[in-house]
Amino acid sequence: MKTREGQLEASGLHFAIVVSKYNEFVTSRLLAGALDVLTKAGADEKAVEIARVPGAFEIPLVARRLAGSGRFDAVICLGAVIRGETPHFEYISTEASRGIAQAAWEADLPVVFGVLTTENVEQALERAGAPERNKGAEAARTAIEMATLLRTLKATKKGAQRSLKQRKTSKRKR
Ligand code: INI
């Protein structure tokens, strides 16, 4: 039986990070956590691009654009939505998570959810602190692991021909 798994090895990989400016006192810590993981795993500083957006609601559009650019192996999305601060909590967090997942599907690339959704500022700071609990660090580890796993899943010529044939057959049945 063959088992495939990603590695925490980022050399040669390219990453985009989309980080929201809203609640920057939290998101700057998530960004620091993510960058720390990427550099320690061997990513080149020049292979990491950062895009800053106004709030978490704006993350999916920019993540989708970057993911579809063909320039990155993974996109890391960082933000902080804090319930105590907004009656729009549900709308913003739902749209951010739905949009980030959709960006990954549409671009066929890992687009990682590193957006905190917390009840209050204390919880947000707790999850943006020490490396073991930092959601930005966790998102970067996930991005590396997924990017390296996907590299091992590159279609062989035979496999690609097989799936093309399957797609044609299922189209004809419809
Ligand atoms: N954006 C966040 O990222 N976090 C929040 O907690 C937040 N609050 O509290 O409202 C927030 N609002 C801004 C939102 O993401 C959009 O930028 C804005 O609605 C414009 O589209």
Backbone and ligand atoms as CSV (ligand in chain L), in Angstrom:
chain,resi,resn,atom,element,x,y,z
A,1,MET,N,N,0.845,-1.194,0.000
A,1,MET,CA,C,0.000,0.000,0.000
A,1,MET,C,C,0.883,1.248,0.000
A,2,LYS,N,N,0.497,2.212,-0.833
A,2,LYS,CA,C,1.299,3.426,-0.928
A,2,LYS,C,C,0.665,4.541,-0.085
A,3,THR,N,N,1.480,5.150,0.759
A,3,THR,CA,C,0.970,6.277,1.545
A,3,THR,C,C,1.731,7.529,1.153
A,4,ARG,N,N,1.019,8.582,0.905
A,4,ARG,CA,C,1.674,9.843,0.558
A,4,ARG,C,C,1.422,10.861,1.651
A,5,GLU,N,N,2.430,11.675,1.906
A,5,GLU,CA,C,2.298,12.698,2.944
A,5,GLU,C,C,3.209,13.856,2.588
A,6,GLY,N,N,2.771,15.072,2.914
A,6,GLY,CA,C,3.614,16.234,2.656
A,6,GLY,C,C,4.738,16.325,3.674
A,7,GLN,N,N,5.719,17.171,3.359
A,7,GLN,CA,C,6.871,17.368,4.260
A,7,GLN,C,C,6.926,18.836,4.689
A,8,LEU,N,N,7.593,19.089,5.796
A,8,LEU,CA,C,7.765,20.477,6.234
A,8,LEU,C,C,9.051,21.039,5.622
A,9,GLU,N,N,9.098,21.037,4.315
A,9,GLU,CA,C,10.296,21.443,3.566
A,9,GLU,C,C,9.849,22.439,2.485
A,10,ALA,N,N,10.255,23.701,2.659
A,10,ALA,CA,C,9.698,24.751,1.793
A,10,ALA,C,C,10.684,25.280,0.760
A,11,SER,N,N,11.893,24.711,0.693
A,11,SER,CA,C,12.844,25.252,-0.280
A,11,SER,C,C,12.341,24.973,-1.702
A,12,GLY,N,N,12.474,25.971,-2.548
A,12,GLY,CA,C,12.015,25.844,-3.932
A,12,GLY,C,C,10.534,26.127,-4.127
A,13,LEU,N,N,9.802,26.347,-3.020
A,13,LEU,CA,C,8.359,26.620,-3.140
A,13,LEU,C,C,8.080,28.126,-3.083
A,14,HIS,N,N,6.960,28.523,-3.691
A,14,HIS,CA,C,6.569,29.941,-3.710
A,14,HIS,C,C,5.233,30.116,-2.979
A,15,PHE,N,N,5.171,31.131,-2.136
A,15,PHE,CA,C,3.966,31.349,-1.322
A,15,PHE,C,C,3.461,32.776,-1.456
A,16,ALA,N,N,2.135,32.909,-1.444
A,16,ALA,CA,C,1.530,34.235,-1.311
A,16,ALA,C,C,0.824,34.267,0.038
A,17,ILE,N,N,0.912,35.395,0.696
A,17,ILE,CA,C,0.189,35.567,1.964
A,17,ILE,C,C,-0.776,36.744,1.795
A,18,VAL,N,N,-2.060,36.508,2.068
A,18,VAL,CA,C,-3.043,37.596,2.054
A,18,VAL,C,C,-3.364,37.894,3.511
A,19,VAL,N,N,-3.093,39.109,3.939
A,19,VAL,CA,C,-3.297,39.430,5.349
A,19,VAL,C,C,-4.169,40.674,5.459
A,20,SER,N,N,-5.151,40.631,6.361
A,20,SER,CA,C,-6.050,41.784,6.497
A,20,SER,C,C,-5.493,42.799,7.487
A,21,LYS,N,N,-5.799,44.081,7.191
A,21,LYS,CA,C,-5.309,45.164,8.045
A,21,LYS,C,C,-6.240,45.393,9.247
A,22,TYR,N,N,-7.480,44.931,9.112
A,22,TYR,CA,C,-8.419,45.074,10.220
A,22,TYR,C,C,-7.884,44.253,11.415
A,23,ASN,N,N,-7.923,44.832,12.591
A,23,ASN,CA,C,-7.344,44.181,13.789
A,23,ASN,C,C,-5.858,43.863,13.563
A,24,GLU,N,N,-5.149,44.848,13.061
A,24,GLU,CA,C,-3.744,44.627,12.716
A,24,GLU,C,C,-2.891,44.229,13.922
A,25,PHE,N,N,-3.311,44.663,15.116
A,25,PHE,CA,C,-2.531,44.277,16.300
A,25,PHE,C,C,-2.535,42.753,16.484
A,26,VAL,N,N,-3.516,42.095,15.884
A,26,VAL,CA,C,-3.552,40.617,15.908
A,26,VAL,C,C,-2.939,40.055,14.626
A,27,THR,N,N,-3.350,40.595,13.471
A,27,THR,CA,C,-2.925,39.979,12.194
A,27,THR,C,C,-1.418,40.136,11.955
A,28,SER,N,N,-0.814,41.195,12.518
A,28,SER,CA,C,0.647,41.342,12.357
A,28,SER,C,C,1.361,40.190,13.078
A,29,ARG,N,N,0.777,39.713,14.176
A,29,ARG,CA,C,1.386,38.574,14.897
A,29,ARG,C,C,1.184,37.260,14.129
A,30,LEU,N,N,0.036,37.163,13.460
A,30,LEU,CA,C,-0.197,35.968,12.630
A,30,LEU,C,C,0.806,35.948,11.481
A,31,LEU,N,N,1.024,37.132,10.901
A,31,LEU,CA,C,1.970,37.232,9.783
A,31,LEU,C,C,3.381,36.867,10.247
A,32,ALA,N,N,3.776,37.379,11.407
A,32,ALA,CA,C,5.116,37.062,11.931
A,32,ALA,C,C,5.252,35.553,12.156
A,33,GLY,N,N,4.197,34.933,12.681
A,33,GLY,CA,C,4.214,33.483,12.922
A,33,GLY,C,C,4.356,32.707,11.620
A,34,ALA,N,N,3.630,33.151,10.590
A,34,ALA,CA,C,3.679,32.460,9.291
A,34,ALA,C,C,5.067,32.617,8.661
A,35,LEU,N,N,5.605,33.825,8.687
A,35,LEU,CA,C,6.919,34.061,8.060
A,35,LEU,C,C,8.013,33.273,8.765
A,36,ASP,N,N,7.911,33.186,10.075
A,36,ASP,CA,C,8.897,32.437,10.856
A,36,ASP,C,C,8.927,30.958,10.413
A,37,VAL,N,N,7.736,30.375,10.273
A,37,VAL,CA,C,7.657,28.966,9.846
A,37,VAL,C,C,8.217,28.801,8.432
A,38,LEU,N,N,7.829,29.705,7.527
A,38,LEU,CA,C,8.270,29.573,6.124
A,38,LEU,C,C,9.789,29.662,6.024
A,39,THR,N,N,10.387,30.640,6.710
A,39,THR,CA,C,11.845,30.788,6.585
A,39,THR,C,C,12.568,29.625,7.265
A,40,LYS,N,N,12.062,29.193,8.419
A,40,LYS,CA,C,12.719,28.064,9.098
A,40,LYS,C,C,12.616,26.781,8.270
A,41,ALA,N,N,11.555,26.683,7.455
A,41,ALA,CA,C,11.392,25.480,6.621
A,41,ALA,C,C,12.167,25.602,5.311
A,42,GLY,N,N,12.861,26.722,5.115
A,42,GLY,CA,C,13.744,26.831,3.947
A,42,GLY,C,C,13.226,27.664,2.787
A,43,ALA,N,N,12.099,28.372,2.987
A,43,ALA,CA,C,11.579,29.199,1.888
A,43,ALA,C,C,12.486,30.413,1.695
A,44,ASP,N,N,12.706,30.759,0.430
A,44,ASP,CA,C,13.505,31.936,0.109
A,44,ASP,C,C,12.640,33.176,0.353
A,45,GLU,N,N,13.228,34.226,0.914
A,45,GLU,CA,C,12.468,35.459,1.180
A,45,GLU,C,C,11.838,36.002,-0.104
A,46,LYS,N,N,12.567,35.849,-1.222
A,46,LYS,CA,C,12.065,36.368,-2.510
A,46,LYS,C,C,10.925,35.505,-3.061
A,47,ALA,N,N,10.721,34.350,-2.475
A,47,ALA,CA,C,9.671,33.450,-2.961
A,47,ALA,C,C,8.374,33.632,-2.171
A,48,VAL,N,N,8.342,34.666,-1.328
A,48,VAL,CA,C,7.143,34.938,-0.522
A,48,VAL,C,C,6.632,36.341,-0.855
A,49,GLU,N,N,5.363,36.412,-1.244
A,49,GLU,CA,C,4.768,37.707,-1.594
A,49,GLU,C,C,3.606,37.986,-0.632
A,50,ILE,N,N,3.521,39.212,-0.150
A,50,ILE,CA,C,2.468,39.553,0.816
A,50,ILE,C,C,1.501,40.556,0.190
A,51,ALA,N,N,0.194,40.282,0.303
A,51,ALA,CA,C,-0.822,41.235,-0.172
A,51,ALA,C,C,-1.662,41.643,1.041
A,52,ARG,N,N,-1.775,42.942,1.268
A,52,ARG,CA,C,-2.557,43.433,2.410
A,52,ARG,C,C,-3.931,43.886,1.924
A,53,VAL,N,N,-4.982,43.421,2.609
A,53,VAL,CA,C,-6.350,43.797,2.235
A,53,VAL,C,C,-7.006,44.501,3.432
A,54,PRO,N,N,-8.082,45.274,3.176
A,54,PRO,CA,C,-8.697,46.036,4.284
A,54,PRO,C,C,-9.203,45.150,5.425
A,55,GLY,N,N,-10.016,44.134,5.086
A,55,GLY,CA,C,-10.580,43.285,6.141
A,55,GLY,C,C,-10.712,41.855,5.661
A,56,ALA,N,N,-11.174,40.975,6.570
A,56,ALA,CA,C,-11.282,39.548,6.227
A,56,ALA,C,C,-12.246,39.319,5.064
A,57,PHE,N,N,-13.247,40.193,4.954
A,57,PHE,CA,C,-14.229,40.051,3.872
A,57,PHE,C,C,-13.564,40.151,2.498
A,58,GLU,N,N,-12.478,40.895,2.413
A,58,GLU,CA,C,-11.792,41.119,1.128
A,58,GLU,C,C,-10.763,40.023,0.814
A,59,ILE,N,N,-10.500,39.130,1.757
A,59,ILE,CA,C,-9.449,38.122,1.538
A,59,ILE,C,C,-9.733,37.213,0.331
A,60,PRO,N,N,-10.963,36.646,0.204
A,60,PRO,CA,C,-11.171,35.649,-0.860
A,60,PRO,C,C,-10.859,36.143,-2.267
A,61,LEU,N,N,-11.256,37.346,-2.626
A,61,LEU,CA,C,-11.033,37.836,-3.989
A,61,LEU,C,C,-9.543,37.884,-4.315
A,62,VAL,N,N,-8.775,38.425,-3.392
A,62,VAL,CA,C,-7.328,38.552,-3.636
A,62,VAL,C,C,-6.667,37.168,-3.593
A,63,ALA,N,N,-7.126,36.328,-2.693
A,63,ALA,CA,C,-6.584,34.957,-2.609
A,63,ALA,C,C,-6.855,34.206,-3.905
A,64,ARG,N,N,-8.051,34.370,-4.451
A,64,ARG,CA,C,-8.431,33.697,-5.699
A,64,ARG,C,C,-7.541,34.168,-6.846
A,65,ARG,N,N,-7.315,35.490,-6.898
A,65,ARG,CA,C,-6.493,36.050,-7.979
A,65,ARG,C,C,-5.062,35.511,-7.891
A,66,LEU,N,N,-4.515,35.503,-6.685
A,66,LEU,CA,C,-3.134,35.033,-6.504
A,66,LEU,C,C,-3.036,33.530,-6.778
A,67,ALA,N,N,-4.035,32.791,-6.293
A,67,ALA,CA,C,-4.010,31.332,-6.477
A,67,ALA,C,C,-4.078,30.972,-7.960
A,68,GLY,N,N,-4.811,31.774,-8.730
A,68,GLY,CA,C,-4.969,31.485,-10.153
A,68,GLY,C,C,-3.837,32.031,-11.012
A,69,SER,N,N,-2.902,32.730,-10.404
A,69,SER,CA,C,-1.837,33.381,-11.184
A,69,SER,C,C,-0.810,32.392,-11.717
A,70,GLY,N,N,-0.763,31.208,-11.137
A,70,GLY,CA,C,0.220,30.217,-11.569
A,70,GLY,C,C,1.609,30.481,-11.001
A,71,ARG,N,N,1.727,31.487,-10.127
A,71,ARG,CA,C,3.050,31.858,-9.608
A,71,ARG,C,C,3.354,31.239,-8.247
A,72,PHE,N,N,2.337,30.625,-7.622
A,72,PHE,CA,C,2.536,30.152,-6.239
A,72,PHE,C,C,2.179,28.677,-6.064
A,73,ASP,N,N,2.793,28.069,-5.059
A,73,ASP,CA,C,2.474,26.681,-4.711
A,73,ASP,C,C,1.364,26.634,-3.661
A,74,ALA,N,N,1.171,27.738,-2.951
A,74,ALA,CA,C,0.102,27.804,-1.956
A,74,ALA,C,C,-0.147,29.268,-1.587
A,75,VAL,N,N,-1.360,29.523,-1.120
A,75,VAL,CA,C,-1.728,30.872,-0.658
A,75,VAL,C,C,-2.171,30.748,0.799
A,76,ILE,N,N,-1.658,31.632,1.625
A,76,ILE,CA,C,-1.975,31.597,3.059
A,76,ILE,C,C,-2.819,32.832,3.390
A,77,CYS,N,N,-3.996,32.614,3.954
A,77,CYS,CA,C,-4.893,33.731,4.258
A,77,CYS,C,C,-4.921,33.998,5.768
A,78,LEU,N,N,-4.656,35.236,6.154
A,78,LEU,CA,C,-4.587,35.579,7.570
A,78,LEU,C,C,-5.523,36.741,7.892
A,79,GLY,N,N,-6.285,36.585,8.959
A,79,GLY,CA,C,-7.193,37.652,9.369
A,79,GLY,C,C,-7.681,37.393,10.788
A,80,ALA,N,N,-8.419,38.371,11.323
A,80,ALA,CA,C,-8.968,38.212,12.671
A,80,ALA,C,C,-10.344,38.858,12.722
A,81,VAL,N,N,-11.363,38.020,12.916
A,81,VAL,CA,C,-12.728,38.535,13.059
A,81,VAL,C,C,-13.123,38.315,14.525
A,82,ILE,N,N,-13.434,39.417,15.192
A,82,ILE,CA,C,-13.694,39.344,16.636
A,82,ILE,C,C,-15.155,39.699,16.909
A,83,ARG,N,N,-15.894,38.758,17.520
A,83,ARG,CA,C,-17.337,38.910,17.661
A,83,ARG,C,C,-17.721,40.162,18.442
A,84,GLY,N,N,-17.036,40.390,19.543
A,84,GLY,CA,C,-17.383,41.530,20.391
A,84,GLY,C,C,-17.367,42.861,19.650
A,85,GLU,N,N,-16.692,42.928,18.533
A,85,GLU,CA,C,-16.477,44.203,17.849
A,85,GLU,C,C,-17.475,44.476,16.735
A,86,THR,N,N,-18.254,43.478,16.367
A,86,THR,CA,C,-19.113,43.708,15.197
A,86,THR,C,C,-20.396,42.884,15.208
A,87,PRO,N,N,-21.510,43.533,14.834
A,87,PRO,CA,C,-22.741,42.754,14.664
A,87,PRO,C,C,-22.686,41.949,13.366
A,88,HIS,N,N,-21.664,42.202,12.518
A,88,HIS,CA,C,-21.543,41.500,11.232
A,88,HIS,C,C,-20.692,40.250,11.344
A,89,PHE,N,N,-20.344,39.861,12.568
A,89,PHE,CA,C,-19.409,38.739,12.780
A,89,PHE,C,C,-19.721,37.538,11.892
A,90,GLU,N,N,-20.981,37.086,11.934
A,90,GLU,CA,C,-21.348,35.871,11.190
A,90,GLU,C,C,-21.162,36.069,9.690
A,91,TYR,N,N,-21.577,37.234,9.191
A,91,TYR,CA,C,-21.480,37.486,7.743
A,91,TYR,C,C,-20.022,37.470,7.297
A,92,ILE,N,N,-19.189,38.181,8.048
A,92,ILE,CA,C,-17.783,38.312,7.631
A,92,ILE,C,C,-17.064,36.964,7.743
A,93,SER,N,N,-17.238,36.274,8.875
A,93,SER,CA,C,-16.505,35.014,9.030
A,93,SER,C,C,-17.019,33.947,8.065
A,94,THR,N,N,-18.338,33.916,7.833
A,94,THR,CA,C,-18.884,32.928,6.896
A,94,THR,C,C,-18.374,33.178,5.481
A,95,GLU,N,N,-18.415,34.437,5.065
A,95,GLU,CA,C,-17.961,34.757,3.698
A,95,GLU,C,C,-16.462,34.507,3.537
A,96,ALA,N,N,-15.694,34.827,4.569
A,96,ALA,CA,C,-14.243,34.605,4.480
A,96,ALA,C,C,-13.958,33.110,4.330
A,97,SER,N,N,-14.578,32.279,5.155
A,97,SER,CA,C,-14.269,30.841,5.091
A,97,SER,C,C,-14.807,30.227,3.803
A,98,ARG,N,N,-16.021,30.596,3.424
A,98,ARG,CA,C,-16.599,30.055,2.184
A,98,ARG,C,C,-15.764,30.483,0.971
A,99,GLY,N,N,-15.401,31.757,0.941
A,99,GLY,CA,C,-14.660,32.289,-0.199
A,99,GLY,C,C,-13.259,31.710,-0.310
A,100,ILE,N,N,-12.630,31.471,0.823
A,100,ILE,CA,C,-11.273,30.905,0.808
A,100,ILE,C,C,-11.329,29.452,0.301
A,101,ALA,N,N,-12.317,28.711,0.771
A,101,ALA,CA,C,-12.465,27.323,0.301
A,101,ALA,C,C,-12.752,27.316,-1.200
A,102,GLN,N,N,-13.602,28.229,-1.641
A,102,GLN,CA,C,-13.955,28.291,-3.065
A,102,GLN,C,C,-12.738,28.659,-3.921
A,103,ALA,N,N,-11.911,29.551,-3.416
A,103,ALA,CA,C,-10.697,29.945,-4.155
A,103,ALA,C,C,-9.799,28.726,-4.377
A,104,ALA,N,N,-9.690,27.893,-3.353
A,104,ALA,CA,C,-8.852,26.686,-3.469
A,104,ALA,C,C,-9.410,25.747,-4.542
A,105,TRP,N,N,-10.730,25.548,-4.514
A,105,TRP,CA,C,-11.356,24.648,-5.494
A,105,TRP,C,C,-11.166,25.178,-6.899
A,106,GLU,N,N,-11.450,26.464,-7.060
A,106,GLU,CA,C,-11.417,27.038,-8.415
A,106,GLU,C,C,-10.006,27.070,-8.989
A,107,ALA,N,N,-9.024,27.343,-8.135
A,107,ALA,CA,C,-7.649,27.455,-8.627
A,107,ALA,C,C,-6.900,26.123,-8.556
A,108,ASP,N,N,-7.499,25.138,-7.900
A,108,ASP,CA,C,-6.869,23.831,-7.732
A,108,ASP,C,C,-5.503,23.984,-7.049
A,109,LEU,N,N,-5.508,24.702,-5.955
A,109,LEU,CA,C,-4.264,25.020,-5.245
A,109,LEU,C,C,-4.586,25.109,-3.744
A,110,PRO,N,N,-3.625,24.788,-2.877
A,110,PRO,CA,C,-3.911,24.982,-1.449
A,110,PRO,C,C,-4.086,26.475,-1.137
A,111,VAL,N,N,-5.243,26.832,-0.619
A,111,VAL,CA,C,-5.496,28.202,-0.143
A,111,VAL,C,C,-5.914,28.013,1.310
A,112,VAL,N,N,-5.030,28.387,2.223
A,112,VAL,CA,C,-5.154,27.944,3.615
A,112,VAL,C,C,-5.856,28.983,4.482
A,113,PHE,N,N,-6.728,28.481,5.332
A,113,PHE,CA,C,-7.553,29.328,6.202
A,113,PHE,C,C,-6.826,29.631,7.517
A,114,GLY,N,N,-6.250,30.808,7.580
A,114,GLY,CA,C,-5.584,31.227,8.826
A,114,GLY,C,C,-6.288,32.450,9.395
A,115,VAL,N,N,-7.606,32.378,9.381
A,115,VAL,CA,C,-8.403,33.521,9.872
A,115,VAL,C,C,-8.964,33.162,11.245
A,116,LEU,N,N,-8.655,33.973,12.234
A,116,LEU,CA,C,-9.186,33.741,13.576
A,116,LEU,C,C,-10.624,34.232,13.626
A,117,THR,N,N,-11.499,33.445,14.243
A,117,THR,CA,C,-12.864,33.907,14.500
A,117,THR,C,C,-13.081,33.686,15.991
A,118,THR,N,N,-13.028,34.754,16.750
A,118,THR,CA,C,-13.043,34.597,18.209
A,118,THR,C,C,-14.143,35.447,18.855
A,119,GLU,N,N,-14.420,35.100,20.110
A,119,GLU,CA,C,-15.451,35.822,20.870
A,119,GLU,C,C,-14.960,37.195,21.306
A,120,ASN,N,N,-13.655,37.275,21.609
A,120,ASN,CA,C,-13.136,38.535,22.155
A,120,ASN,C,C,-11.650,38.714,21.822
A,121,VAL,N,N,-11.125,39.886,22.191
A,121,VAL,CA,C,-9.736,40.234,21.892
A,121,VAL,C,C,-8.765,39.280,22.603
A,122,GLU,N,N,-9.075,38.902,23.828
A,122,GLU,CA,C,-8.182,38.021,24.597
A,122,GLU,C,C,-7.967,36.701,23.855
A,123,GLN,N,N,-9.061,36.132,23.389
A,123,GLN,CA,C,-8.952,34.854,22.656
A,123,GLN,C,C,-8.118,35.033,21.381
A,124,ALA,N,N,-8.327,36.174,20.715
A,124,ALA,CA,C,-7.590,36.423,19.465
A,124,ALA,C,C,-6.092,36.510,19.761
A,125,LEU,N,N,-5.738,37.239,20.800
A,125,LEU,CA,C,-4.315,37.388,21.134
A,125,LEU,C,C,-3.704,36.060,21.560
A,126,GLU,N,N,-4.494,35.263,22.267
A,126,GLU,CA,C,-4.034,33.937,22.701
A,126,GLU,C,C,-3.663,33.072,21.492
A,127,ARG,N,N,-4.456,33.191,20.415
A,127,ARG,CA,C,-4.223,32.359,19.217
A,127,ARG,C,C,-3.274,33.013,18.214
A,128,ALA,N,N,-2.713,34.143,18.622
A,128,ALA,CA,C,-1.748,34.813,17.740
A,128,ALA,C,C,-0.415,34.974,18.471
A,129,GLY,N,N,-0.262,34.192,19.547
A,129,GLY,CA,C,0.933,34.353,20.382
A,129,GLY,C,C,2.023,33.338,20.074
A,130,ALA,N,N,2.370,32.587,21.092
A,130,ALA,CA,C,3.482,31.625,21.015
A,130,ALA,C,C,3.364,30.727,19.779
A,131,PRO,N,N,4.524,30.360,19.181
A,131,PRO,CA,C,4.524,29.579,17.932
A,131,PRO,C,C,3.619,28.338,17.947
A,132,GLU,N,N,3.537,27.634,19.068
A,132,GLU,CA,C,2.739,26.394,19.103
A,132,GLU,C,C,1.247,26.695,18.948
A,133,ARG,N,N,0.833,27.908,19.359
A,133,ARG,CA,C,-0.606,28.212,19.297
A,133,ARG,C,C,-0.930,29.276,18.248
A,134,ASN,N,N,0.099,29.748,17.555
A,134,ASN,CA,C,-0.102,30.843,16.598
A,134,ASN,C,C,-0.771,30.315,15.316
A,135,LYS,N,N,-1.961,30.846,15.037
A,135,LYS,CA,C,-2.737,30.364,13.874
A,135,LYS,C,C,-2.039,30.670,12.541
A,136,GLY,N,N,-1.234,31.727,12.518
A,136,GLY,CA,C,-0.481,32.052,11.300
A,136,GLY,C,C,0.595,31.004,11.051
A,137,ALA,N,N,1.260,30.585,12.123
A,137,ALA,CA,C,2.294,29.544,12.025
A,137,ALA,C,C,1.646,28.233,11.575
A,138,GLU,N,N,0.498,27.931,12.166
A,138,GLU,CA,C,-0.216,26.691,11.804
A,138,GLU,C,C,-0.605,26.716,10.313
A,139,ALA,N,N,-1.097,27.873,9.859
A,139,ALA,CA,C,-1.509,27.998,8.452
A,139,ALA,C,C,-0.309,27.815,7.527
A,140,ALA,N,N,0.841,28.355,7.904
A,140,ALA,CA,C,2.045,28.214,7.065
A,140,ALA,C,C,2.489,26.752,7.022
A,141,ARG,N,N,2.432,26.057,8.154
A,141,ARG,CA,C,2.806,24.627,8.174
A,141,ARG,C,C,1.869,23.839,7.250
A,142,THR,N,N,0.586,24.162,7.335
A,142,THR,CA,C,-0.401,23.479,6.480
A,142,THR,C,C,-0.106,23.746,5.002
A,143,ALA,N,N,0.220,25.004,4.681
A,143,ALA,CA,C,0.503,25.365,3.283
A,143,ALA,C,C,1.697,24.571,2.752
A,144,ILE,N,N,2.751,24.465,3.547
A,144,ILE,CA,C,3.949,23.719,3.107
A,144,ILE,C,C,3.602,22.243,2.929
A,145,GLU,N,N,2.892,21.708,3.925
A,145,GLU,CA,C,2.556,20.287,3.879
A,145,GLU,C,C,1.683,19.976,2.663
A,146,MET,N,N,0.702,20.815,2.399
A,146,MET,CA,C,-0.200,20.588,1.262
A,146,MET,C,C,0.527,20.774,-0.072
A,147,ALA,N,N,1.380,21.802,-0.151
A,147,ALA,CA,C,2.100,22.048,-1.410
A,147,ALA,C,C,3.024,20.874,-1.728
A,148,THR,N,N,3.714,20.359,-0.723
A,148,THR,CA,C,4.630,19.242,-0.985
A,148,THR,C,C,3.854,17.947,-1.268
A,149,LEU,N,N,2.709,17.777,-0.596
A,149,LEU,CA,C,1.880,16.599,-0.881
A,149,LEU,C,C,1.369,16.647,-2.326
A,150,LEU,N,N,0.873,17.802,-2.732
A,150,LEU,CA,C,0.326,17.920,-4.089
A,150,LEU,C,C,1.397,17.683,-5.151
A,151,ARG,N,N,2.626,18.074,-4.843
A,151,ARG,CA,C,3.717,17.825,-5.809
A,151,ARG,C,C,3.880,16.339,-6.079
A,152,THR,N,N,3.648,15.535,-5.034
A,152,THR,CA,C,3.802,14.088,-5.221
A,152,THR,C,C,2.615,13.495,-5.975
A,153,LEU,N,N,1.520,14.264,-6.086
A,153,LEU,CA,C,0.312,13.742,-6.736
A,153,LEU,C,C,0.201,14.164,-8.191
A,154,LYS,N,N,1.268,14.779,-8.717
A,154,LYS,CA,C,1.235,15.215,-10.117
A,154,LYS,C,C,0.822,14.060,-11.003
A,155,ALA,N,N,-0.140,14.331,-11.903
A,155,ALA,CA,C,-0.678,13.263,-12.745
A,155,ALA,C,C,0.387,12.687,-13.670
A,156,THR,N,N,0.384,11.381,-13.809
A,156,THR,CA,C,1.241,10.760,-14.811
A,156,THR,C,C,0.518,10.881,-16.149
A,157,LYS,N,N,1.225,10.684,-17.254
A,157,LYS,CA,C,0.597,10.790,-18.572
A,157,LYS,C,C,-0.561,9.785,-18.686
A,158,LYS,N,N,-0.306,8.573,-18.207
A,158,LYS,CA,C,-1.334,7.526,-18.285
A,158,LYS,C,C,-2.573,7.929,-17.494
A,159,GLY,N,N,-2.325,8.426,-16.253
A,159,GLY,CA,C,-3.427,8.827,-15.376
A,159,GLY,C,C,-4.225,9.956,-15.990
A,160,ALA,N,N,-3.534,10.912,-16.619
A,160,ALA,CA,C,-4.215,12.058,-17.235
A,160,ALA,C,C,-5.109,11.590,-18.385
A,161,GLN,N,N,-4.584,10.641,-19.184
A,161,GLN,CA,C,-5.380,10.122,-20.305
A,161,GLN,C,C,-6.624,9.408,-19.784
A,162,ARG,N,N,-6.419,8.650,-18.679
A,162,ARG,CA,C,-7.535,7.903,-18.100
A,162,ARG,C,C,-8.633,8.874,-17.637
A,163,SER,N,N,-8.239,9.961,-16.929
A,163,SER,CA,C,-9.271,10.841,-16.396
A,163,SER,C,C,-9.959,11.633,-17.505
A,164,LEU,N,N,-9.224,11.914,-18.606
A,164,LEU,CA,C,-9.847,12.591,-19.751
A,164,LEU,C,C,-10.922,11.691,-20.348
A,165,LYS,N,N,-10.590,10.408,-20.489
A,165,LYS,CA,C,-11.527,9.432,-21.045
A,165,LYS,C,C,-12.773,9.340,-20.150
A,166,GLN,N,N,-12.523,9.289,-18.806
A,166,GLN,CA,C,-13.649,9.199,-17.870
A,166,GLN,C,C,-14.550,10.418,-17.988
A,167,ARG,N,N,-13.927,11.604,-18.112
A,167,ARG,CA,C,-14.720,12.832,-18.211
A,167,ARG,C,C,-15.584,12.831,-19.471
A,168,LYS,N,N,-14.985,12.374,-20.593
A,168,LYS,CA,C,-15.735,12.331,-21.860
A,168,LYS,C,C,-16.914,11.374,-21.742
A,169,THR,N,N,-16.677,10.190,-21.115
A,169,THR,CA,C,-17.750,9.200,-20.976
A,169,THR,C,C,-18.870,9.759,-20.116
A,170,SER,N,N,-18.524,10.410,-18.986
A,170,SER,CA,C,-19.590,10.890,-18.104
A,170,SER,C,C,-20.347,12.053,-18.743
A,171,LYS,N,N,-19.684,12.840,-19.607
A,171,LYS,CA,C,-20.373,13.916,-20.338
A,171,LYS,C,C,-21.422,13.330,-21.279
A,172,ARG,N,N,-21.006,12.261,-21.978
A,172,ARG,CA,C,-21.924,11.642,-22.954
A,172,ARG,C,C,-23.155,11.092,-22.246
A,173,LYS,N,N,-22.974,10.586,-21.017
A,173,LYS,CA,C,-24.096,9.994,-20.267
A,173,LYS,C,C,-25.095,11.070,-19.864
A,174,ARG,N,N,-24.614,12.321,-19.632
A,174,ARG,CA,C,-25.489,13.386,-19.150
A,174,ARG,C,C,-26.542,13.853,-20.159
L,1,INI,N1,N,-12.935,42.793,9.325
L,1,INI,C1,C,-12.129,41.933,9.954
L,1,INI,O1,O,-11.211,41.398,9.340
L,1,INI,N2,N,-12.341,41.655,11.277
L,1,INI,C2,C,-13.365,42.218,11.981
L,1,INI,O2,O,-13.497,41.919,13.192
L,1,INI,C3,C,-14.210,43.128,11.323
L,1,INI,N3,N,-15.257,43.804,12.062
L,1,INI,O3,O,-15.266,43.726,13.279
L,1,INI,O4,O,-16.130,44.426,11.465
L,1,INI,C4,C,-13.974,43.413,9.944
L,1,INI,N4,N,-14.757,44.250,9.276
L,1,INI,C5,C,-14.406,44.759,7.971
L,1,INI,C6,C,-14.801,43.825,6.831
L,1,INI,O5,O,-13.931,42.710,6.772
L,1,INI,C7,C,-14.711,44.528,5.474
L,1,INI,O6,O,-13.418,45.039,5.304
L,1,INI,C8,C,-15.718,45.672,5.346
L,1,INI,O7,O,-17.024,45.234,5.634
L,1,INI,C9,C,-15.711,46.230,3.894
L,1,INI,O8,O,-16.106,45.238,2.954
